[in-house]
Amino acid sequence: MGLIAMSERDLQRIEVLSKVVDGRMTLVSAAHVLDLSTRQVRRLLDRISAGGAASIRHKAIGRPSNNRICDGVRDYAVAIVRERYADFGPTLASEKLAERDGLTVSRETLRKWMSEAGL
């Protein structure tokens, strides 16, 4: 089995839950330490017993966001900005994209895309 990257919070959860499994800590005190309900601590303990310590990790780690704008739209928007609005800032460029080209992109997203593209 390979290495599994975990956050500091996940490691703390595993440490506290292993104390509960060993009987060195009660379920209620573990819930207090982890700032969770006792029901949630029971659910975490069930997940550990079924899938091991790796099951504590969030399931969406390493997967792209569901709200991500597809690469084709990004490339199209950057191409239009590079061609027509290269000297505009991200706010004005996003307004012009929406007004003239019918492409609605937030200014922050466009700012990030423009900086990645070197504009």
Secondary structure, 3 states (H helix, E strand, C coil): CCCCCCCHHHHHHHHHHHHHHHCCCCHHHHHHHHCCCHHHHHHHHHHHHHHCHHHHCCCCCCCCCCCCCCHHHHHHHHHHHHHHCCCCCHHHHHHHHHHHCCCCCCHHHHHHHHHHHCC
